[in-house]
Amino acid sequence: MRKVLIVGAGQSGLQLALTLQAEQYDVTLVSAQTPEQIRSGRVLSTQSMYYETLEIERRHGLGLWDDTAPRLTGLRVSVASPEGERVVDWMAPLKDYALSIDQRVKMPAWLELFTERGGKVDYRALTVSELDELAGDHDLVVVAAGKGELGSLFERDAQRSPYTEPQRALSVAYVRGTKPATDLDDSAAARFNALAGIGEVISYPGRTLDGDCEIVLVEGVPGGPFDAFGDRPEPQQQWERMLGLLREHCPWEHERFADAELTDDGATLAGAVTPTVSKPIGQLPSGRLVLGMGDSVVLNDPVTGQGSNAACQSAQVYLESILERGGGEFDWDWMQRTFDRYWDFAQHVTSWANAALQPPPPHVLTIFGAATQLPAVGERFADGFAHPDDMTSWFLDPGAAEAFIAECSAA
């Protein structure tokens, strides 16, 4: 039986551990937190998973919330001018529903499922030297923990990483008590608001520790009014500050959230992400090799909502590559080929997310404007969240966008 060590118990690490376990691999998982610590802590992320990745989870018996979580069935897009006027506003249905499960719910449940099935979990934060000691007892080591000392194992890929610092200040809150502001409001829709020169306000329904909620993400251009959480305020103070910013800069969303309250004492998160693609193979002091996965090697800003989807795809690609390897050595060439297979998907996520952090070019504004009159344009944009490769084929290409709009107009 082949022995695999996986460091990191997020979406990609846990998914790979559970799926390899089901294939009779001897898997040891390293998690920095116990299920109890995760459940009682602060929220870890925003996350939304679309039908392609939800189907991957279902195939492996990991879609545990299909019957209980609120379904996200549409997308509403608004664009505000530099003067703060809402100049674009439209809604499009998704082809199939999406789900957002609080990672304080999902990761503990998966950890407990892994141990119930006989999996071994080592609860600690590893140093590089400690990882080196463990690596000698395993055929393959996969690192899916991008933070801390282990992140230094993977060299930044400058050719694929255009940014050297965060492009947005991030503020997240999980709330309930949202009220419709207009007759058009749909509680099952995700909402994307682009505010010229300021940032974005994104929200969607989700499932948290004790029931349904709405997840709110405020993305602020550095130095702008939404860049207001560097002091890492306590949850209630952070939510009140977010409400004040919405009142001033996104009043149509403030109407919805004015009476909303935090779901629990850990329901906020503030921080920033430097979008980075890293080289996927790390070398330990002993010379042993480790393979990076998920955010440890491809980290994007959450503006396009692709983090959990990308992590799921990463784990699936790595699973297939490991199974295909059989009894062969997990050498440098195999590791690089495995990552390259994942990059075939991830490059589209990265290109789209990096482009979304820049002021929208004229053709993107034309797309958003056209969607108010041509439903097929909005529907293709909405479905792009499940198919990032389609976003790069038309949404980021002025010529292809113009041709598609003309096609829809003619039809």
KAHU-V894085 format. One record per residue. N is the residue number from 1. RES is the residue in three letters. PHI is phi in whole degrees, 0 to 359 (* if undefined). PSI is psi in degrees with one decimal (* if undefined). OMEGA is omega in whole degrees, 0 to 359 (999 if undefined). Layout:
# KAHU-V894085
N_RES_PHI_PSI_OMEGA + N_RES_PHI_PSI_OMEGA
This chain:
# KAHU-V894085
1_MET_*_128.0_182 + 2_ARG_283_140.3_185 + 3_LYS_254_126.6_182 + 4_VAL_236_132.7_175 + 5_LEU_252_126.0_179 + 6_ILE_240_122.5_180 + 7_VAL_255_117.1_181 + 8_GLY_119_126.3_185 + 9_ALA_242_45.3_171 + 10_GLY_265_-160.1_182 + 11_GLN_304_-51.3_185 + 12_SER_288_-45.5_183 + 13_GLY_296_-46.7_180 + 14_LEU_292_-40.4_179 + 15_GLN_298_-44.6_179 + 16_LEU_295_-40.6_179 + 17_ALA_299_-46.4_182 + 18_LEU_293_-39.2_183 + 19_THR_285_-34.7_173 + 20_LEU_292_-38.2_177 + 21_GLN_302_-41.6_180 + 22_ALA_294_-21.1_178 + 23_GLU_265_14.4_175 + 24_GLN_72_25.6_171 + 25_TYR_278_150.8_176 + 26_ASP_272_100.3_188 + 27_VAL_250_131.1_169 + 28_THR_246_130.6_182 + 29_LEU_248_136.2_175 + 30_VAL_251_122.8_180 + 31_SER_235_134.2_180 + 32_ALA_287_-17.2_182 + 33_GLN_225_149.4_174 + 34_THR_279_163.7_176 + 35_PRO_306_-40.7_181 + 36_GLU_296_-41.0_179 + 37_GLN_294_-38.5_179 + 38_ILE_294_-46.0_182 + 39_ARG_297_-35.5_185 + 40_SER_269_1.3_183 + 41_GLY_264_-170.0_178 + 42_ARG_284_157.7_175 + 43_VAL_303_148.6_187 + 44_LEU_259_-19.6_189 + 45_SER_186_176.5_155 + 46_THR_259_159.1_180 + 47_GLN_195_139.2_172 + 48_SER_214_132.7_182 + 49_MET_241_131.3_185 + 50_TYR_260_175.7_196 + 51_TYR_297_-28.5_179 + 52_GLU_296_-46.0_181 + 53_THR_281_-32.0_174 + 54_LEU_299_-36.1_179 + 55_GLU_292_-35.0_175 + 56_ILE_299_-46.5_179 + 57_GLU_299_-42.9_182 + 58_ARG_297_-40.4_180 + 59_ARG_301_-29.4_181 + 60_HIS_262_8.5_180 + 61_GLY_72_27.3_184 + 62_LEU_249_2.3_178 + 63_GLY_275_76.4_189 + 64_LEU_276_-6.3_188 + 65_TRP_239_13.2_182 + 66_ASP_302_-34.9_186 + 67_ASP_265_-3.5_185 + 68_THR_238_-26.7_184 + 69_ALA_276_148.2_177 + 70_PRO_294_141.3_183 + 71_ARG_267_132.5_177 + 72_LEU_266_115.9_190 + 73_THR_241_-3.9_182 + 74_GLY_207_172.8_179 + 75_LEU_225_128.9_175 + 76_ARG_247_127.6_183 + 77_VAL_243_129.6_175 + 78_SER_231_143.0_177 + 79_VAL_232_131.0_179 + 80_ALA_252_143.7_178 + 81_SER_285_169.1_176 + 82_PRO_302_-23.0_178 + 83_GLU_276_-1.5_178 + 84_GLY_89_7.2_180 + 85_GLU_274_137.0_179 + 86_ARG_281_101.1_188 + 87_VAL_260_-16.5_177 + 88_VAL_228_137.0_178 + 89_ASP_201_112.1_179 + 90_TRP_209_163.2_180 + 91_MET_230_144.1_178 + 92_ALA_224_144.7_177 + 93_PRO_281_152.9_169 + 94_LEU_275_151.9_178 + 95_LYS_293_-33.4_175 + 96_ASP_211_162.7_190 + 97_TYR_285_157.1_173 + 98_ALA_246_164.6_178 + 99_LEU_225_149.9_172 + 100_SER_230_114.1_181 + 101_ILE_248_120.1_175 + 102_ASP_314_127.7_181 + 103_GLN_294_-17.3_174 + 104_ARG_287_-14.4_173 + 105_VAL_265_-48.6_189 + 106_LYS_288_-49.5_186 + 107_MET_293_-42.4_174 + 108_PRO_299_-39.8_179 + 109_ALA_297_-42.6_179 + 110_TRP_291_-38.4_176 + 111_LEU_300_-44.9_180 + 112_GLU_292_-36.0_176 + 113_LEU_296_-41.5_179 + 114_PHE_299_-44.4_180 + 115_THR_288_-35.7_177 + 116_GLU_299_-30.0_180 + 117_ARG_271_8.5_176 + 118_GLY_98_6.9_181 + 119_GLY_286_151.4_180 + 120_LYS_258_129.1_179 + 121_VAL_238_128.5_176 + 122_ASP_255_110.0_185 + 123_TYR_269_96.5_175 + 124_ARG_188_162.5_174 + 125_ALA_265_116.5_186 + 126_LEU_276_145.4_165 + 127_THR_270_169.6_179 + 128_VAL_298_-41.9_181 + 129_SER_294_-38.3_178 + 130_GLU_293_-38.9_177 + 131_LEU_296_-38.9_179 + 132_ASP_300_-39.8_179 + 133_GLU_296_-41.7_181 + 134_LEU_287_-31.8_188 + 135_ALA_299_-32.9_183 + 136_GLY_297_-18.5_182 + 137_ASP_263_8.5_185 + 138_HIS_228_149.8_178 + 139_ASP_285_-29.6_182 + 140_LEU_213_138.0_174 + 141_VAL_240_124.6_178 + 142_VAL_244_127.4_180 + 143_VAL_253_114.1_179 + 144_ALA_242_30.1_179 + 145_ALA_238_106.4_186 + 146_GLY_274_-11.7_184 + 147_LYS_263_164.6_175 + 148_GLY_79_-164.6_186 + 149_GLU_298_-33.6_184 + 150_LEU_294_-23.7_178 + 151_GLY_300_-24.6_181 + 152_SER_289_-11.3_180 + 153_LEU_290_-21.1_189 + 154_PHE_245_115.1_184 + 155_GLU_287_135.6_177 + 156_ARG_300_133.6_176 + 157_ASP_267_99.0_187 + 158_ALA_297_-32.6_182 + 159_GLN_292_-26.5_182 + 160_ARG_253_4.4_184 + 161_SER_234_88.7_184 + 162_PRO_288_-17.8_184 + 163_TYR_252_143.8_177 + 164_THR_245_1.8_178 + 165_GLU_207_164.3_181 + 166_PRO_300_143.8_178 + 167_GLN_258_-6.7_178 + 168_ARG_214_144.2_165 + 169_ALA_268_130.9_190 + 170_LEU_249_138.2_176 + 171_SER_220_126.5_186 + 172_VAL_236_142.1_173 + 173_ALA_216_140.6_173 + 174_TYR_255_121.6_187 + 175_VAL_225_166.9_169 + 176_ARG_216_159.4_185 + 177_GLY_102_16.9_177 + 178_THR_291_139.7_180 + 179_LYS_239_143.9_177 + 180_PRO_299_138.4_177 + 181_ALA_268_-29.2_180 + 182_THR_218_172.3_179 + 183_ASP_295_-21.8_181 + 184_LEU_282_-14.4_184 + 185_ASP_295_135.2_183 + 186_ASP_232_117.2_184 + 187_SER_293_-14.3_180 + 188_ALA_262_10.6_182 + 189_ALA_253_142.6_166 + 190_ALA_282_151.7_183 + 191_ARG_232_128.0_179 + 192_PHE_238_116.8_180 + 193_ASN_244_119.3_177 + 194_ALA_258_122.0_183 + 195_LEU_246_112.4_188 + 196_ALA_306_124.0_176 + 197_GLY_76_-4.7_184 + 198_ILE_247_-47.5_181 + 199_GLY_147_-146.0_185 + 200_GLU_223_150.3_170 + 201_VAL_237_120.0_186 + 202_ILE_233_136.7_178 + 203_SER_210_155.9_178 + 204_TYR_193_160.1_180 + 205_PRO_287_151.1_179 + 206_GLY_208_179.3_178 + 207_ARG_241_122.0_180 + 208_THR_245_-164.3_190 + 209_LEU_303_-39.6_187 + 210_ASP_236_25.5_177 + 211_GLY_138_-161.8_184 + 212_ASP_284_157.4_180 + 213_CYS_203_-179.3_168 + 214_GLU_235_135.9_182 + 215_ILE_258_128.0_183 + 216_VAL_242_126.5_177 + 217_LEU_239_121.8_175 + 218_VAL_253_120.8_180 + 219_GLU_251_119.5_185 + 220_GLY_248_131.4_172 + 221_VAL_299_131.3_182 + 222_PRO_307_132.0_181 + 223_GLY_86_-8.3_180 + 224_GLY_270_-178.5_184 + 225_PRO_297_-29.0_179 + 226_PHE_280_-8.0_176 + 227_ASP_275_72.7_193 + 228_ALA_229_19.3_188 + 229_PHE_230_22.5_180 + 230_GLY_295_-20.4_179 + 231_ASP_275_2.0_179 + 232_ARG_50_65.3_185 + 233_PRO_294_161.7_174 + 234_GLU_295_157.0_189 + 235_PRO_309_-51.8_184 + 236_GLN_296_-39.9_178 + 237_GLN_295_-39.5_179 + 238_GLN_296_-43.9_180 + 239_TRP_296_-41.4_178 + 240_GLU_296_-37.9_178 + 241_ARG_294_-41.3_178 + 242_MET_299_-43.3_179 + 243_LEU_299_-40.7_179 + 244_GLY_297_-39.7_178 + 245_LEU_292_-39.0_177 + 246_LEU_295_-40.1_180 + 247_ARG_302_-39.7_185 + 248_GLU_277_-38.5_192 + 249_HIS_247_-16.1_181 + 250_CYS_215_63.6_191 + 251_PRO_299_-30.2_179 + 252_TRP_293_-27.4_174 + 253_GLU_278_-34.2_178 + 254_HIS_300_-36.8_178 + 255_GLU_304_-38.7_182 + 256_ARG_287_-36.3_188 + 257_PHE_260_-1.3_188 + 258_ALA_305_-37.1_183 + 259_ASP_255_7.5_182 + 260_ALA_285_152.8_180 + 261_GLU_232_154.4_177 + 262_LEU_298_145.6_181 + 263_THR_287_-28.8_183 + 264_ASP_195_179.2_185 + 265_ASP_288_-13.1_180 + 266_GLY_245_26.1_193 + 267_ALA_272_17.0_177 + 268_THR_229_161.3_178 + 269_LEU_208_141.0_176 + 270_ALA_222_146.0_180 + 271_GLY_172_-157.5_180 + 272_ALA_201_153.8_182 + 273_VAL_232_131.0_170 + 274_THR_266_110.5_180 + 275_PRO_301_124.8_186 + 276_THR_215_132.3_167 + 277_VAL_253_129.0_182 + 278_SER_246_158.1_175 + 279_LYS_291_137.0_197 + 280_PRO_278_-8.0_185 + 281_ILE_245_126.4_176 + 282_GLY_249_153.3_180 + 283_GLN_239_126.7_180 + 284_LEU_279_164.6_181 + 285_PRO_306_-30.8_180 + 286_SER_284_-10.4_186 + 287_GLY_97_-9.4_178 + 288_ARG_295_148.1_183 + 289_LEU_260_146.1_173 + 290_VAL_231_148.9_182 + 291_LEU_252_125.1_178 + 292_GLY_278_150.7_182 + 293_MET_215_153.5_175 + 294_GLY_64_-139.4_184 + 295_ASP_296_-18.3_180 + 296_SER_293_-21.7_181 + 297_VAL_235_-22.9_176 + 298_VAL_224_103.6_183 + 299_LEU_241_119.8_181 + 300_ASN_242_155.1_171 + 301_ASP_297_145.6_183 + 302_PRO_283_9.7_186 + 303_VAL_302_-30.8_180 + 304_THR_258_6.8_172 + 305_GLY_64_38.1_187 + 306_GLN_249_0.7_187 + 307_GLY_303_-54.0_182 + 308_SER_291_-35.8_177 + 309_ASN_298_-45.3_180 + 310_ALA_295_-40.0_179 + 311_ALA_297_-40.6_178 + 312_CYS_297_-45.9_179 + 313_GLN_297_-38.9_179 + 314_SER_300_-48.3_180 + 315_ALA_297_-37.7_180 + 316_GLN_292_-43.2_178 + 317_VAL_298_-43.9_181 + 318_TYR_294_-39.4_177 + 319_LEU_302_-50.6_182 + 320_GLU_298_-40.1_181 + 321_SER_293_-39.3_178 + 322_ILE_295_-44.9_180 + 323_LEU_296_-40.8_179 + 324_GLU_295_-28.4_182 + 325_ARG_290_-25.9_179 + 326_GLY_59_-122.9_181 + 327_GLY_265_7.5_181 + 328_GLY_288_163.9_182 + 329_GLU_286_140.1_176 + 330_PHE_273_72.7_187 + 331_ASP_268_-176.5_183 + 332_TRP_303_-48.1_183 + 333_ASP_298_-41.7_179 + 334_TRP_296_-42.1_179 + 335_MET_299_-44.0_181 + 336_GLN_294_-41.8_179 + 337_ARG_296_-37.5_179 + 338_THR_296_-46.3_178 + 339_PHE_296_-40.0_181 + 340_ASP_300_-36.2_176 + 341_ARG_298_-41.6_178 + 342_TYR_292_-38.8_181 + 343_TRP_297_-27.1_175 + 344_ASP_305_-33.7_175 + 345_PHE_273_-49.3_191 + 346_ALA_293_-26.2_180 + 347_GLN_300_-33.2_180 + 348_HIS_288_-39.3_176 + 349_VAL_299_-45.6_183 + 350_THR_294_-44.4_180 + 351_SER_299_-43.9_181 + 352_TRP_294_-47.9_182 + 353_ALA_296_-43.1_180 + 354_ASN_295_-39.2_178 + 355_ALA_294_-35.5_182 + 356_ALA_292_-15.5_180 + 357_LEU_274_-5.9_178 + 358_GLN_260_159.3_174 + 359_PRO_304_137.5_184 + 360_PRO_296_131.5_177 + 361_PRO_289_165.9_184 + 362_PRO_306_-38.3_185 + 363_HIS_291_-28.4_177 + 364_VAL_291_-42.2_176 + 365_LEU_297_-34.7_176 + 366_THR_295_-41.4_177 + 367_ILE_300_-49.4_182 + 368_PHE_297_-38.5_178 + 369_GLY_292_-40.6_181 + 370_ALA_296_-32.1_182 + 371_ALA_295_-19.6_178 + 372_THR_290_-23.9_181 + 373_GLN_249_-22.6_185 + 374_LEU_239_95.8_184 + 375_PRO_305_-33.3_182 + 376_ALA_297_-29.3_178 + 377_VAL_292_-47.3_178 + 378_GLY_296_-37.9_180 + 379_GLU_294_-38.3_178 + 380_ARG_292_-39.2_176 + 381_PHE_299_-46.1_181 + 382_ALA_299_-40.7_181 + 383_ASP_289_-17.3_178 + 384_GLY_296_-21.5_178 + 385_PHE_293_-26.1_175 + 386_ALA_269_-16.8_183 + 387_HIS_225_77.1_182 + 388_PRO_301_-27.2_179 + 389_ASP_296_-28.7_177 + 390_ASP_288_-32.8_178 + 391_MET_299_-39.7_181 + 392_THR_285_-21.6_183 + 393_SER_279_-22.0_180 + 394_TRP_222_-43.7_186 + 395_PHE_295_-35.3_180 + 396_LEU_268_0.5_184 + 397_ASP_247_107.9_183 + 398_PRO_304_-42.0_181 + 399_GLY_294_-44.5_180 + 400_ALA_293_-36.5_178 + 401_ALA_295_-45.0_179 + 402_GLU_299_-42.3_181 + 403_ALA_295_-39.5_181 + 404_PHE_291_-41.9_178 + 405_ILE_298_-42.0_179 + 406_ALA_297_-39.4_178 + 407_GLU_298_-44.8_180 + 408_CYS_294_-39.1_180 + 409_SER_295_-41.6_179 + 410_ALA_295_-36.8_181 + 411_ALA_290_*_999
